[in-house]
Amino acid sequence: MSGRLNKAQTIVQHILRLMPLPRRCPPGGKRVAGGPLFVGISGPQGIGKTTITRELVSTLSSSPHNLRVLSFSMDDLYLPFKSQEALRQRYSDNKLIEFRGLPGTHDLILGTNTFQALYEASQPHASNTAVPVPVYDKALHAGRGDQLPQDQWPRAQGPFDVILFEGWSLGFKAVRDPKRLAEIYASAPQYLSHHPFSSIEMVNQALEEYEREWYNYLDGFVHLSAPNIATVFKWRAEQEEGLWATRGTGMTKDQVKDFVARFMPAYEVYLERLKQENLFKYEQGEAQSLTSYQGRHLRVDLNEDREMVSTTLLDS
């Protein structure tokens, strides 16, 4: 049995265990027995999120489960080109948000509206509501990317039993203590040290909005964890080698290094917490909308060949 199949089966079983548990009821955060199960899937670039998500949809929607499953990605919620250009020009000193990628470069309102529409389309009164699902084309504007017009978005027919939402930074949480953020910065992480403190402060502030607007929809979570973050460079280079072999085009090795390096400051600040702490564990003083956060966050540890080597349910 292949490592990839083991991954899919393990995650499927995790999702099935979550099915009978209480769900959130956005936007009020009250528990309900029904409604769609929103499951977040996180993992660094190149780890295979898209492939595994495709397998999950296929398995869960087939016999014997026969669930109504929809998946979509954070990548399809990036800001429109004009908005990203305005952001770049307004904060010209912040190279972390110069291009799409890091928290702060997504269309938060669009994401929230999509989550809410998918939730409402799964309620008894919805009567087979179709929900437009955003699409972002990374090839537009010479690779700078743009949202496609809404009339080109696919329409997903409700109701839904499971909604999978994947993204490389999904699950990252803001460092709420300014002193702690300053301490992390002062420790001079390799990639973060190339940017002024104000740049990571802006990303950190944006993450608070992601938690408030998007994370409150999630009922379960899967984190595909790399053996070490340097593996991302290797995986991304492999992807480009495949493009050169099949299309005769792609990024050079130096371009791959520059591209991946843009994401590294966020990994340096936020990844370790995601690996160690249950996403659904709230900080002191925050309201909890789930009776129990235990058993909802699964970490799947992979080796450099993307094979599963261990799993951990984070209950703390």
Beta strands, then each sheet from edge to edge (+ up, - down):
strand 1: 23-25
strand 2: 30-32
strand 3: 37-42
strand 4: 69-73
strand 5: 130-132
strand 6: 136-137
strand 7: 146-147
strand 8: 155-157
strand 9: 162-167
strand 10: 220-225
strand 11: 297-302
strand 12: 308-313
sheet 1: 1+ 2-
sheet 2: 4+ 9+ 3+ 10+ 11+ 12-
sheet 3: 5+ 8-
sheet 4: 6+ 7-
end
